Amino acid sequence: MRFLHFLFLIFGLAAGCAVFGQNDTRGLINGDLIVGDVKTVNKGVLTVETDYSDSDFKIEWTRWFLSNLPSLL
């Protein structure tokens, strides 16, 4: 019985990590936040896929400065 509880605990933790690990938060110099999935960082351009836009955002490397802001969410 304890083994079964242990398996449920491990499965629950793994599922929780998968759910919370989906989105990244990027803060811009003007204070705006972009929440989405970072697809690529190539030659100084960050590409972010968001749920609220039809196309991906492309941000120059010098334009973004904050990463993963759990304290603001």
CHARMM-style PDB file with segment names, atoms N, HN, CA, C and O in Angstrom:
ATOM      1  N   MET     1       0.823  -1.198   0.000  1.00  0.00      PROA
ATOM      2  CA  MET     1       0.000   0.000   0.000  1.00  0.00      PROA
ATOM      3  C   MET     1       0.864   1.258   0.000  1.00  0.00      PROA
ATOM      4  O   MET     1       0.559   2.225  -0.697  1.00  0.00      PROA
ATOM      5  N   ARG     2       1.943   1.242   0.785  1.00  0.00      PROA
ATOM      6  HN  ARG     2       2.190   0.456   1.351  1.00  0.00      PROA
ATOM      7  CA  ARG     2       2.824   2.411   0.812  1.00  0.00      PROA
ATOM      8  C   ARG     2       3.473   2.635  -0.544  1.00  0.00      PROA
ATOM      9  O   ARG     2       3.663   3.773  -0.973  1.00  0.00      PROA
ATOM     10  N   PHE     3       3.809   1.544  -1.212  1.00  0.00      PROA
ATOM     11  HN  PHE     3       3.655   0.620  -0.863  1.00  0.00      PROA
ATOM     12  CA  PHE     3       4.422   1.659  -2.531  1.00  0.00      PROA
ATOM     13  C   PHE     3       3.466   2.338  -3.508  1.00  0.00      PROA
ATOM     14  O   PHE     3       3.891   3.159  -4.321  1.00  0.00      PROA
ATOM     15  N   LEU     4       2.192   2.004  -3.433  1.00  0.00      PROA
ATOM     16  HN  LEU     4       1.847   1.337  -2.772  1.00  0.00      PROA
ATOM     17  CA  LEU     4       1.187   2.620  -4.292  1.00  0.00      PROA
ATOM     18  C   LEU     4       1.072   4.112  -4.005  1.00  0.00      PROA
ATOM     19  O   LEU     4       0.972   4.912  -4.935  1.00  0.00      PROA
ATOM     20  N   HSD     5       1.085   4.494  -2.749  1.00  0.00      PROA
ATOM     21  HN  HSD     5       1.166   3.845  -1.993  1.00  0.00      PROA
ATOM     22  CA  HSD     5       1.046   5.914  -2.380  1.00  0.00      PROA
ATOM     23  C   HSD     5       2.284   6.628  -2.902  1.00  0.00      PROA
ATOM     24  O   HSD     5       2.206   7.754  -3.395  1.00  0.00      PROA
ATOM     25  N   PHE     6       3.420   5.965  -2.789  1.00  0.00      PROA
ATOM     26  HN  PHE     6       3.483   5.051  -2.389  1.00  0.00      PROA
ATOM     27  CA  PHE     6       4.673   6.543  -3.283  1.00  0.00      PROA
ATOM     28  C   PHE     6       4.598   6.781  -4.793  1.00  0.00      PROA
ATOM     29  O   PHE     6       5.034   7.824  -5.280  1.00  0.00      PROA
ATOM     30  N   LEU     7       4.048   5.818  -5.529  1.00  0.00      PROA
ATOM     31  HN  LEU     7       3.694   4.971  -5.133  1.00  0.00      PROA
ATOM     32  CA  LEU     7       3.911   5.984  -6.978  1.00  0.00      PROA
ATOM     33  C   LEU     7       2.992   7.147  -7.326  1.00  0.00      PROA
ATOM     34  O   LEU     7       3.289   7.921  -8.236  1.00  0.00      PROA
ATOM     35  N   PHE     8       1.882   7.278  -6.611  1.00  0.00      PROA
ATOM     36  HN  PHE     8       1.640   6.650  -5.872  1.00  0.00      PROA
ATOM     37  CA  PHE     8       0.974   8.398  -6.851  1.00  0.00      PROA
ATOM     38  C   PHE     8       1.652   9.732  -6.548  1.00  0.00      PROA
ATOM     39  O   PHE     8       1.446  10.711  -7.266  1.00  0.00      PROA
ATOM     40  N   LEU     9       2.446   9.774  -5.507  1.00  0.00      PROA
ATOM     41  HN  LEU     9       2.613   8.979  -4.924  1.00  0.00      PROA
ATOM     42  CA  LEU     9       3.174  10.988  -5.154  1.00  0.00      PROA
ATOM     43  C   LEU     9       4.166  11.365  -6.249  1.00  0.00      PROA
ATOM     44  O   LEU     9       4.219  12.520  -6.671  1.00  0.00      PROA
ATOM     45  N   ILE    10       4.941  10.406  -6.702  1.00  0.00      PROA
ATOM     46  HN  ILE    10       4.898   9.468  -6.359  1.00  0.00      PROA
ATOM     47  CA  ILE    10       5.922  10.661  -7.766  1.00  0.00      PROA
ATOM     48  C   ILE    10       5.223  11.100  -9.045  1.00  0.00      PROA
ATOM     49  O   ILE    10       5.657  12.051  -9.695  1.00  0.00      PROA
ATOM     50  N   PHE    11       4.144  10.417  -9.410  1.00  0.00      PROA
ATOM     51  HN  PHE    11       3.791   9.645  -8.882  1.00  0.00      PROA
ATOM     52  CA  PHE    11       3.403  10.783 -10.616  1.00  0.00      PROA
ATOM     53  C   PHE    11       2.826  12.190 -10.501  1.00  0.00      PROA
ATOM     54  O   PHE    11       2.878  12.964 -11.457  1.00  0.00      PROA
ATOM     55  N   GLY    12       2.287  12.518  -9.354  1.00  0.00      PROA
ATOM     56  HN  GLY    12       2.244  11.890  -8.577  1.00  0.00      PROA
ATOM     57  CA  GLY    12       1.728  13.858  -9.146  1.00  0.00      PROA
ATOM     58  C   GLY    12       2.780  14.947  -9.241  1.00  0.00      PROA
ATOM     59  O   GLY    12       2.538  15.997  -9.837  1.00  0.00      PROA
ATOM     60  N   LEU    13       3.942  14.706  -8.661  1.00  0.00      PROA
ATOM     61  HN  LEU    13       4.139  13.853  -8.177  1.00  0.00      PROA
ATOM     62  CA  LEU    13       5.024  15.692  -8.743  1.00  0.00      PROA
ATOM     63  C   LEU    13       5.516  15.854 -10.178  1.00  0.00      PROA
ATOM     64  O   LEU    13       5.767  16.972 -10.629  1.00  0.00      PROA
ATOM     65  N   ALA    14       5.651  14.755 -10.883  1.00  0.00      PROA
ATOM     66  HN  ALA    14       5.447  13.847 -10.517  1.00  0.00      PROA
ATOM     67  CA  ALA    14       6.112  14.820 -12.271  1.00  0.00      PROA
ATOM     68  C   ALA    14       5.098  15.551 -13.147  1.00  0.00      PROA
ATOM     69  O   ALA    14       5.479  16.362 -13.991  1.00  0.00      PROA
ATOM     70  N   ALA    15       3.828  15.275 -12.956  1.00  0.00      PROA
ATOM     71  HN  ALA    15       3.518  14.616 -12.271  1.00  0.00      PROA
ATOM     72  CA  ALA    15       2.796  15.951 -13.739  1.00  0.00      PROA
ATOM     73  C   ALA    15       2.753  17.437 -13.407  1.00  0.00      PROA
ATOM     74  O   ALA    15       2.569  18.265 -14.300  1.00  0.00      PROA
ATOM     75  N   GLY    16       2.919  17.780 -12.149  1.00  0.00      PROA
ATOM     76  HN  GLY    16       3.069  17.107 -11.424  1.00  0.00      PROA
ATOM     77  CA  GLY    16       2.928  19.188 -11.756  1.00  0.00      PROA
ATOM     78  C   GLY    16       4.088  19.945 -12.357  1.00  0.00      PROA
ATOM     79  O   GLY    16       3.929  21.092 -12.775  1.00  0.00      PROA
ATOM     80  N   CYS    17       5.246  19.327 -12.407  1.00  0.00      PROA
ATOM     81  HN  CYS    17       5.374  18.395 -12.067  1.00  0.00      PROA
ATOM     82  CA  CYS    17       6.415  19.969 -13.020  1.00  0.00      PROA
ATOM     83  C   CYS    17       6.199  20.175 -14.506  1.00  0.00      PROA
ATOM     84  O   CYS    17       6.603  21.201 -15.053  1.00  0.00      PROA
ATOM     85  N   ALA    18       5.575  19.227 -15.161  1.00  0.00      PROA
ATOM     86  HN  ALA    18       5.247  18.393 -14.716  1.00  0.00      PROA
ATOM     87  CA  ALA    18       5.331  19.352 -16.597  1.00  0.00      PROA
ATOM     88  C   ALA    18       4.350  20.478 -16.891  1.00  0.00      PROA
ATOM     89  O   ALA    18       4.521  21.198 -17.874  1.00  0.00      PROA
ATOM     90  N   VAL    19       3.333  20.644 -16.065  1.00  0.00      PROA
ATOM     91  HN  VAL    19       3.194  20.058 -15.266  1.00  0.00      PROA
ATOM     92  CA  VAL    19       2.341  21.691 -16.274  1.00  0.00      PROA
ATOM     93  C   VAL    19       2.942  23.066 -16.034  1.00  0.00      PROA
ATOM     94  O   VAL    19       2.710  23.984 -16.821  1.00  0.00      PROA
ATOM     95  N   PHE    20       3.701  23.225 -14.974  1.00  0.00      PROA
ATOM     96  HN  PHE    20       3.890  22.479 -14.335  1.00  0.00      PROA
ATOM     97  CA  PHE    20       4.237  24.532 -14.641  1.00  0.00      PROA
ATOM     98  C   PHE    20       5.476  24.894 -15.448  1.00  0.00      PROA
ATOM     99  O   PHE    20       5.909  26.045 -15.405  1.00  0.00      PROA
ATOM    100  N   GLY    21       6.050  23.970 -16.169  1.00  0.00      PROA
ATOM    101  HN  GLY    21       5.699  23.034 -16.204  1.00  0.00      PROA
ATOM    102  CA  GLY    21       7.260  24.244 -16.917  1.00  0.00      PROA
ATOM    103  C   GLY    21       7.010  24.673 -18.352  1.00  0.00      PROA
ATOM    104  O   GLY    21       7.957  24.747 -19.136  1.00  0.00      PROA
ATOM    105  N   GLN    22       5.777  24.956 -18.720  1.00  0.00      PROA
ATOM    106  HN  GLN    22       5.008  24.896 -18.083  1.00  0.00      PROA
ATOM    107  CA  GLN    22       5.456  25.231 -20.107  1.00  0.00      PROA
ATOM    108  C   GLN    22       5.777  26.651 -20.554  1.00  0.00      PROA
ATOM    109  O   GLN    22       6.267  26.832 -21.669  1.00  0.00      PROA
ATOM    110  N   ASN    23       5.525  27.648 -19.745  1.00  0.00      PROA
ATOM    111  HN  ASN    23       5.127  27.501 -18.839  1.00  0.00      PROA
ATOM    112  CA  ASN    23       5.666  29.034 -20.174  1.00  0.00      PROA
ATOM    113  C   ASN    23       6.852  29.722 -19.529  1.00  0.00      PROA
ATOM    114  O   ASN    23       7.188  29.476 -18.370  1.00  0.00      PROA
ATOM    115  N   ASP    24       7.472  30.585 -20.305  1.00  0.00      PROA
ATOM    116  HN  ASP    24       7.199  30.785 -21.246  1.00  0.00      PROA
ATOM    117  CA  ASP    24       8.533  31.451 -19.816  1.00  0.00      PROA
ATOM    118  C   ASP    24       7.991  32.869 -19.786  1.00  0.00      PROA
ATOM    119  O   ASP    24       7.075  33.205 -20.537  1.00  0.00      PROA
ATOM    120  N   THR    25       8.550  33.694 -18.927  1.00  0.00      PROA
ATOM    121  HN  THR    25       9.294  33.421 -18.318  1.00  0.00      PROA
ATOM    122  CA  THR    25       8.160  35.094 -18.848  1.00  0.00      PROA
ATOM    123  C   THR    25       9.365  35.952 -19.172  1.00  0.00      PROA
ATOM    124  O   THR    25      10.444  35.760 -18.611  1.00  0.00      PROA
ATOM    125  N   ARG    26       9.181  36.894 -20.072  1.00  0.00      PROA
ATOM    126  HN  ARG    26       8.305  37.050 -20.527  1.00  0.00      PROA
ATOM    127  CA  ARG    26      10.242  37.822 -20.449  1.00  0.00      PROA
ATOM    128  C   ARG    26       9.765  39.234 -20.174  1.00  0.00      PROA
ATOM    129  O   ARG    26       8.655  39.615 -20.546  1.00  0.00      PROA
ATOM    130  N   GLY    27      10.613  40.000 -19.521  1.00  0.00      PROA
ATOM    131  HN  GLY    27      11.514  39.690 -19.218  1.00  0.00      PROA
ATOM    132  CA  GLY    27      10.309  41.398 -19.249  1.00  0.00      PROA
ATOM    133  C   GLY    27      11.085  42.285 -20.202  1.00  0.00      PROA
ATOM    134  O   GLY    27      12.276  42.072 -20.432  1.00  0.00      PROA
ATOM    135  N   LEU    28      10.418  43.268 -20.748  1.00  0.00      PROA
ATOM    136  HN  LEU    28       9.451  43.441 -20.561  1.00  0.00      PROA
ATOM    137  CA  LEU    28      11.058  44.197 -21.667  1.00  0.00      PROA
ATOM    138  C   LEU    28      11.479  45.462 -20.931  1.00  0.00      PROA
ATOM    139  O   LEU    28      11.056  45.701 -19.800  1.00  0.00      PROA
ATOM    140  N   ILE    29      12.304  46.261 -21.569  1.00  0.00      PROA
ATOM    141  HN  ILE    29      12.648  46.068 -22.487  1.00  0.00      PROA
ATOM    142  CA  ILE    29      12.814  47.488 -20.950  1.00  0.00      PROA
ATOM    143  C   ILE    29      11.681  48.437 -20.583  1.00  0.00      PROA
ATOM    144  O   ILE    29      11.767  49.132 -19.571  1.00  0.00      PROA
ATOM    145  N   ASN    30      10.610  48.478 -21.394  1.00  0.00      PROA
ATOM    146  HN  ASN    30      10.540  47.913 -22.216  1.00  0.00      PROA
ATOM    147  CA  ASN    30       9.503  49.392 -21.115  1.00  0.00      PROA
ATOM    148  C   ASN    30       8.549  48.860 -20.046  1.00  0.00      PROA
ATOM    149  O   ASN    30       7.548  49.508 -19.741  1.00  0.00      PROA
ATOM    150  N   GLY    31       8.841  47.693 -19.474  1.00  0.00      PROA
ATOM    151  HN  GLY    31       9.654  47.166 -19.721  1.00  0.00      PROA
ATOM    152  CA  GLY    31       8.020  47.151 -18.397  1.00  0.00      PROA
ATOM    153  C   GLY    31       6.997  46.121 -18.839  1.00  0.00      PROA
ATOM    154  O   GLY    31       6.379  45.474 -17.993  1.00  0.00      PROA
ATOM    155  N   ASP    32       6.801  45.949 -20.137  1.00  0.00      PROA
ATOM    156  HN  ASP    32       7.303  46.474 -20.824  1.00  0.00      PROA
ATOM    157  CA  ASP    32       5.860  44.948 -20.632  1.00  0.00      PROA
ATOM    158  C   ASP    32       6.388  43.544 -20.364  1.00  0.00      PROA
ATOM    159  O   ASP    32       7.598  43.319 -20.336  1.00  0.00      PROA
ATOM    160  N   LEU    33       5.474  42.607 -20.167  1.00  0.00      PROA
ATOM    161  HN  LEU    33       4.491  42.789 -20.189  1.00  0.00      PROA
ATOM    162  CA  LEU    33       5.840  41.206 -19.979  1.00  0.00      PROA
ATOM    163  C   LEU    33       5.310  40.392 -21.145  1.00  0.00      PROA
ATOM    164  O   LEU    33       4.189  40.611 -21.604  1.00  0.00      PROA
ATOM    165  N   ILE    34       6.104  39.463 -21.618  1.00  0.00      PROA
ATOM    166  HN  ILE    34       7.015  39.285 -21.245  1.00  0.00      PROA
ATOM    167  CA  ILE    34       5.679  38.525 -22.647  1.00  0.00      PROA
ATOM    168  C   ILE    34       5.727  37.139 -22.019  1.00  0.00      PROA
ATOM    169  O   ILE    34       6.765  36.705 -21.519  1.00  0.00      PROA
ATOM    170  N   VAL    35       4.584  36.448 -22.053  1.00  0.00      PROA
ATOM    171  HN  VAL    35       3.742  36.801 -22.460  1.00  0.00      PROA
ATOM    172  CA  VAL    35       4.489  35.105 -21.484  1.00  0.00      PROA
ATOM    173  C   VAL    35       4.279  34.134 -22.632  1.00  0.00      PROA
ATOM    174  O   VAL    35       3.329  34.268 -23.403  1.00  0.00      PROA
ATOM    175  N   GLY    36       5.164  33.162 -22.743  1.00  0.00      PROA
ATOM    176  HN  GLY    36       5.936  33.054 -22.117  1.00  0.00      PROA
ATOM    177  CA  GLY    36       5.040  32.186 -23.814  1.00  0.00      PROA
ATOM    178  C   GLY    36       6.169  31.182 -23.767  1.00  0.00      PROA
ATOM    179  O   GLY    36       6.908  31.093 -22.786  1.00  0.00      PROA
ATOM    180  N   ASP    37       6.287  30.435 -24.833  1.00  0.00      PROA
ATOM    181  HN  ASP    37       5.686  30.508 -25.630  1.00  0.00      PROA
ATOM    182  CA  ASP    37       7.294  29.387 -24.944  1.00  0.00      PROA
ATOM    183  C   ASP    37       8.449  29.902 -25.794  1.00  0.00      PROA
ATOM    184  O   ASP    37       8.253  30.276 -26.950  1.00  0.00      PROA
ATOM    185  N   VAL    38       9.656  29.924 -25.224  1.00  0.00      PROA
ATOM    186  HN  VAL    38       9.816  29.621 -24.285  1.00  0.00      PROA
ATOM    187  CA  VAL    38      10.831  30.351 -25.978  1.00  0.00      PROA
ATOM    188  C   VAL    38      11.164  29.251 -26.977  1.00  0.00      PROA
ATOM    189  O   VAL    38      11.434  28.112 -26.595  1.00  0.00      PROA
ATOM    190  N   LYS    39      11.142  29.604 -28.264  1.00  0.00      PROA
ATOM    191  HN  LYS    39      10.922  30.529 -28.574  1.00  0.00      PROA
ATOM    192  CA  LYS    39      11.417  28.619 -29.308  1.00  0.00      PROA
ATOM    193  C   LYS    39      12.888  28.594 -29.672  1.00  0.00      PROA
ATOM    194  O   LYS    39      13.495  27.524 -29.729  1.00  0.00      PROA
ATOM    195  N   THR    40      13.473  29.769 -29.923  1.00  0.00      PROA
ATOM    196  HN  THR    40      12.980  30.638 -29.877  1.00  0.00      PROA
ATOM    197  CA  THR    40      14.882  29.824 -30.313  1.00  0.00      PROA
ATOM    198  C   THR    40      15.527  31.111 -29.821  1.00  0.00      PROA
ATOM    199  O   THR    40      14.857  32.116 -29.581  1.00  0.00      PROA
ATOM    200  N   VAL    41      16.826  31.051 -29.681  1.00  0.00      PROA
ATOM    201  HN  VAL    41      17.369  30.235 -29.876  1.00  0.00      PROA
ATOM    202  CA  VAL    41      17.660  32.238 -29.504  1.00  0.00      PROA
ATOM    203  C   VAL    41      18.779  32.071 -30.522  1.00  0.00      PROA
ATOM    204  O   VAL    41      19.648  31.212 -30.370  1.00  0.00      PROA
ATOM    205  N   ASN    42      18.748  32.904 -31.566  1.00  0.00      PROA
ATOM    206  HN  ASN    42      18.042  33.601 -31.690  1.00  0.00      PROA
ATOM    207  CA  ASN    42      19.682  32.730 -32.663  1.00  0.00      PROA
ATOM    208  C   ASN    42      20.188  34.084 -33.136  1.00  0.00      PROA
ATOM    209  O   ASN    42      19.402  34.945 -33.532  1.00  0.00      PROA
ATOM    210  N   LYS    43      21.490  34.266 -33.094  1.00  0.00      PROA
ATOM    211  HN  LYS    43      22.128  33.566 -32.772  1.00  0.00      PROA
ATOM    212  CA  LYS    43      22.148  35.485 -33.578  1.00  0.00      PROA
ATOM    213  C   LYS    43      21.555  36.742 -32.949  1.00  0.00      PROA
ATOM    214  O   LYS    43      21.313  37.734 -33.637  1.00  0.00      PROA
ATOM    215  N   GLY    44      21.325  36.695 -31.655  1.00  0.00      PROA
ATOM    216  HN  GLY    44      21.521  35.889 -31.096  1.00  0.00      PROA
ATOM    217  CA  GLY    44      20.844  37.865 -30.936  1.00  0.00      PROA
ATOM    218  C   GLY    44      19.359  38.123 -31.046  1.00  0.00      PROA
ATOM    219  O   GLY    44      18.897  39.200 -30.669  1.00  0.00      PROA
ATOM    220  N   VAL    45      18.589  37.159 -31.555  1.00  0.00      PROA
ATOM    221  HN  VAL    45      18.964  36.284 -31.861  1.00  0.00      PROA
ATOM    222  CA  VAL    45      17.139  37.319 -31.685  1.00  0.00      PROA
ATOM    223  C   VAL    45      16.449  36.197 -30.919  1.00  0.00      PROA
ATOM    224  O   VAL    45      16.684  35.016 -31.173  1.00  0.00      PROA
ATOM    225  N   LEU    46      15.590  36.589 -29.972  1.00  0.00      PROA
ATOM    226  HN  LEU    46      15.398  37.549 -29.766  1.00  0.00      PROA
ATOM    227  CA  LEU    46      14.805  35.654 -29.171  1.00  0.00      PROA
ATOM    228  C   LEU    46      13.451  35.482 -29.845  1.00  0.00      PROA
ATOM    229  O   LEU    46      12.774  36.472 -30.123  1.00  0.00      PROA
ATOM    230  N   THR    47      13.045  34.246 -30.112  1.00  0.00      PROA
ATOM    231  HN  THR    47      13.595  33.442 -29.886  1.00  0.00      PROA
ATOM    232  CA  THR    47      11.744  33.968 -30.714  1.00  0.00      PROA
ATOM    233  C   THR    47      10.856  33.318 -29.664  1.00  0.00      PROA
ATOM    234  O   THR    47      11.207  32.287 -29.090  1.00  0.00      PROA
ATOM    235  N   VAL    48       9.681  33.942 -29.415  1.00  0.00      PROA
ATOM    236  HN  VAL    48       9.396  34.780 -29.882  1.00  0.00      PROA
ATOM    237  CA  VAL    48       8.752  33.483 -28.382  1.00  0.00      PROA
ATOM    238  C   VAL    48       7.395  33.201 -29.015  1.00  0.00      PROA
ATOM    239  O   VAL    48       6.853  34.037 -29.737  1.00  0.00      PROA
ATOM    240  N   GLU    49       6.849  32.017 -28.740  1.00  0.00      PROA
ATOM    241  HN  GLU    49       7.289  31.337 -28.153  1.00  0.00      PROA
ATOM    242  CA  GLU    49       5.506  31.660 -29.186  1.00  0.00      PROA
ATOM    243  C   GLU    49       4.541  31.913 -28.031  1.00  0.00      PROA
ATOM    244  O   GLU    49       4.758  31.427 -26.921  1.00  0.00      PROA
ATOM    245  N   THR    50       3.473  32.672 -28.289  1.00  0.00      PROA
ATOM    246  HN  THR    50       3.297  33.067 -29.190  1.00  0.00      PROA
ATOM    247  CA  THR    50       2.495  32.983 -27.249  1.00  0.00      PROA
ATOM    248  C   THR    50       1.122  32.459 -27.642  1.00  0.00      PROA
ATOM    249  O   THR    50       0.860  32.178 -28.812  1.00  0.00      PROA
ATOM    250  N   ASP    51       0.248  32.332 -26.643  1.00  0.00      PROA
ATOM    251  HN  ASP    51       0.462  32.560 -25.693  1.00  0.00      PROA
ATOM    252  CA  ASP    51      -1.127  31.905 -26.893  1.00  0.00      PROA
ATOM    253  C   ASP    51      -1.978  33.036 -27.459  1.00  0.00      PROA
ATOM    254  O   ASP    51      -2.997  32.778 -28.099  1.00  0.00      PROA
ATOM    255  N   TYR    52      -1.577  34.273 -27.234  1.00  0.00      PROA
ATOM    256  HN  TYR    52      -0.749  34.482 -26.714  1.00  0.00      PROA
ATOM    257  CA  TYR    52      -2.404  35.415 -27.586  1.00  0.00      PROA
ATOM    258  C   TYR    52      -1.983  36.099 -28.880  1.00  0.00      PROA
ATOM    259  O   TYR    52      -2.414  37.221 -29.143  1.00  0.00      PROA
ATOM    260  N   SER    53      -1.156  35.455 -29.692  1.00  0.00      PROA
ATOM    261  HN  SER    53      -0.805  34.543 -29.478  1.00  0.00      PROA
ATOM    262  CA  SER    53      -0.736  36.033 -30.963  1.00  0.00      PROA
ATOM    263  C   SER    53      -0.711  34.948 -32.033  1.00  0.00      PROA
ATOM    264  O   SER    53      -0.362  33.799 -31.763  1.00  0.00      PROA
ATOM    265  N   ASP    54      -1.086  35.332 -33.252  1.00  0.00      PROA
ATOM    266  HN  ASP    54      -1.369  36.266 -33.471  1.00  0.00      PROA
ATOM    267  CA  ASP    54      -1.068  34.378 -34.358  1.00  0.00      PROA
ATOM    268  C   ASP    54       0.349  34.066 -34.826  1.00  0.00      PROA
ATOM    269  O   ASP    54       0.628  32.963 -35.297  1.00  0.00      PROA
ATOM    270  N   SER    55       1.245  35.048 -34.692  1.00  0.00      PROA
ATOM    271  HN  SER    55       1.019  35.944 -34.309  1.00  0.00      PROA
ATOM    272  CA  SER    55       2.626  34.834 -35.121  1.00  0.00      PROA
ATOM    273  C   SER    55       3.561  34.933 -33.919  1.00  0.00      PROA
ATOM    274  O   SER    55       3.195  35.477 -32.877  1.00  0.00      PROA
ATOM    275  N   ASP    56       4.754  34.408 -34.074  1.00  0.00      PROA
ATOM    276  HN  ASP    56       5.051  33.966 -34.920  1.00  0.00      PROA
ATOM    277  CA  ASP    56       5.746  34.426 -32.999  1.00  0.00      PROA
ATOM    278  C   ASP    56       6.348  35.819 -32.846  1.00  0.00      PROA
ATOM    279  O   ASP    56       6.490  36.556 -33.821  1.00  0.00      PROA
ATOM    280  N   PHE    57       6.700  36.170 -31.605  1.00  0.00      PROA
ATOM    281  HN  PHE    57       6.585  35.571 -30.813  1.00  0.00      PROA
ATOM    282  CA  PHE    57       7.395  37.422 -31.341  1.00  0.00      PROA
ATOM    283  C   PHE    57       8.882  37.205 -31.542  1.00  0.00      PROA
ATOM    284  O   PHE    57       9.438  36.198 -31.102  1.00  0.00      PROA
ATOM    285  N   LYS    58       9.521  38.150 -32.205  1.00  0.00      PROA
ATOM    286  HN  LYS    58       9.070  38.967 -32.562  1.00  0.00      PROA
ATOM    287  CA  LYS    58      10.975  38.124 -32.353  1.00  0.00      PROA
ATOM    288  C   LYS    58      11.513  39.384 -31.700  1.00  0.00      PROA
ATOM    289  O   LYS    58      11.161  40.500 -32.084  1.00  0.00      PROA
ATOM    290  N   ILE    59      12.373  39.192 -30.705  1.00  0.00      PROA
ATOM    291  HN  ILE    59      12.659  38.286 -30.393  1.00  0.00      PROA
ATOM    292  CA  ILE    59      12.871  40.298 -29.895  1.00  0.00      PROA
ATOM    293  C   ILE    59      14.384  40.317 -29.987  1.00  0.00      PROA
ATOM    294  O   ILE    59      15.038  39.291 -29.800  1.00  0.00      PROA
ATOM    295  N   GLU    60      14.942  41.492 -30.276  1.00  0.00      PROA
ATOM    296  HN  GLU    60      14.411  42.325 -30.428  1.00  0.00      PROA
ATOM    297  CA  GLU    60      16.393  41.611 -30.303  1.00  0.00      PROA
ATOM    298  C   GLU    60      16.951  41.359 -28.910  1.00  0.00      PROA
ATOM    299  O   GLU    60      16.340  41.740 -27.912  1.00  0.00      PROA
ATOM    300  N   TRP    61      18.106  40.721 -28.844  1.00  0.00      PROA
ATOM    301  HN  TRP    61      18.603  40.412 -29.655  1.00  0.00      PROA
ATOM    302  CA  TRP    61      18.738  40.331 -27.586  1.00  0.00      PROA
ATOM    303  C   TRP    61      18.875  41.504 -26.636  1.00  0.00      PROA
ATOM    304  O   TRP    61      18.683  41.329 -25.433  1.00  0.00      PROA
ATOM    305  N   THR    62      19.196  42.680 -27.119  1.00  0.00      PROA
ATOM    306  HN  THR    62      19.353  42.822 -28.096  1.00  0.00      PROA
ATOM    307  CA  THR    62      19.410  43.845 -26.260  1.00  0.00      PROA
ATOM    308  C   THR    62      18.111  44.425 -25.738  1.00  0.00      PROA
ATOM    309  O   THR    62      18.140  45.271 -24.844  1.00  0.00      PROA
ATOM    310  N   ARG    63      16.970  43.999 -26.265  1.00  0.00      PROA
ATOM    311  HN  ARG    63      16.946  43.312 -26.991  1.00  0.00      PROA
ATOM    312  CA  ARG    63      15.683  44.568 -25.871  1.00  0.00      PROA
ATOM    313  C   ARG    63      15.031  43.862 -24.691  1.00  0.00      PROA
ATOM    314  O   ARG    63      14.110  44.409 -24.085  1.00  0.00      PROA
ATOM    315  N   TRP    64      15.482  42.675 -24.356  1.00  0.00      PROA
ATOM    316  HN  TRP    64      16.230  42.231 -24.848  1.00  0.00      PROA
ATOM    317  CA  TRP    64      14.884  41.968 -23.216  1.00  0.00      PROA
ATOM    318  C   TRP    64      15.945  41.764 -22.152  1.00  0.00      PROA
ATOM    319  O   TRP    64      17.125  41.591 -22.456  1.00  0.00      PROA
ATOM    320  N   PHE    65      15.517  41.785 -20.915  1.00  0.00      PROA
ATOM    321  HN  PHE    65      14.558  41.925 -20.667  1.00  0.00      PROA
ATOM    322  CA  PHE    65      16.521  41.757 -19.855  1.00  0.00      PROA
ATOM    323  C   PHE    65      16.151  40.920 -18.649  1.00  0.00      PROA
ATOM    324  O   PHE    65      17.033  40.613 -17.847  1.00  0.00      PROA
ATOM    325  N   LEU    66      14.928  40.543 -18.479  1.00  0.00      PROA
ATOM    326  HN  LEU    66      14.212  40.793 -19.131  1.00  0.00      PROA
ATOM    327  CA  LEU    66      14.533  39.745 -17.320  1.00  0.00      PROA
ATOM    328  C   LEU    66      14.094  38.359 -17.773  1.00  0.00      PROA
ATOM    329  O   LEU    66      13.571  38.191 -18.874  1.00  0.00      PROA
ATOM    330  N   SER    67      14.309  37.383 -16.925  1.00  0.00      PROA
ATOM    331  HN  SER    67      14.734  37.519 -16.030  1.00  0.00      PROA
ATOM    332  CA  SER    67      13.996  36.017 -17.299  1.00  0.00      PROA
ATOM    333  C   SER    67      13.316  35.290 -16.144  1.00  0.00      PROA
ATOM    334  O   SER    67      13.763  35.358 -14.999  1.00  0.00      PROA
ATOM    335  N   ASN    68      12.220  34.590 -16.467  1.00  0.00      PROA
ATOM    336  HN  ASN    68      11.857  34.535 -17.397  1.00  0.00      PROA
ATOM    337  CA  ASN    68      11.514  33.762 -15.480  1.00  0.00      PROA
ATOM    338  C   ASN    68      11.213  34.535 -14.205  1.00  0.00      PROA
ATOM    339  O   ASN    68      11.962  34.455 -13.231  1.00  0.00      PROA
ATOM    340  N   LEU    69      10.133  35.273 -14.212  1.00  0.00      PROA
ATOM    341  HN  LEU    69       9.524  35.338 -15.003  1.00  0.00      PROA
ATOM    342  CA  LEU    69       9.777  36.154 -13.110  1.00  0.00      PROA
ATOM    343  C   LEU    69       8.665  35.564 -12.256  1.00  0.00      PROA
ATOM    344  O   LEU    69       7.545  36.076 -12.292  1.00  0.00      PROA
ATOM    345  N   PRO    70       8.921  34.524 -11.499  1.00  0.00      PROA
ATOM    346  CA  PRO    70       7.840  33.929 -10.714  1.00  0.00      PROA
ATOM    347  C   PRO    70       7.323  34.855  -9.628  1.00  0.00      PROA
ATOM    348  O   PRO    70       6.182  34.703  -9.191  1.00  0.00      PROA
ATOM    349  N   SER    71       8.126  35.808  -9.180  1.00  0.00      PROA
ATOM    350  HN  SER    71       9.053  35.932  -9.535  1.00  0.00      PROA
ATOM    351  CA  SER    71       7.675  36.706  -8.120  1.00  0.00      PROA
ATOM    352  C   SER    71       6.612  37.676  -8.614  1.00  0.00      PROA
ATOM    353  O   SER    71       5.842  38.197  -7.806  1.00  0.00      PROA
ATOM    354  N   LEU    72       6.544  37.934  -9.924  1.00  0.00      PROA
ATOM    355  HN  LEU    72       7.169  37.511 -10.580  1.00  0.00      PROA
ATOM    356  CA  LEU    72       5.554  38.855 -10.463  1.00  0.00      PROA
ATOM    357  C   LEU    72       4.279  38.148 -10.890  1.00  0.00      PROA
ATOM    358  O   LEU    72       3.259  38.796 -11.125  1.00  0.00      PROA
ATOM    359  N   LEU    73       4.327  36.836 -10.990  1.00  0.00      PROA
ATOM    360  HN  LEU    73       5.155  36.309 -10.798  1.00  0.00      PROA
ATOM    361  CA  LEU    73       3.161  36.110 -11.480  1.00  0.00      PROA
ATOM    362  C   LEU    73       2.334  35.685 -10.348  1.00  0.00      PROA
ATOM    363  OT1 LEU    73       1.296  35.053 -10.545  1.00  0.00      PROA
TER     364      LEU     73
END
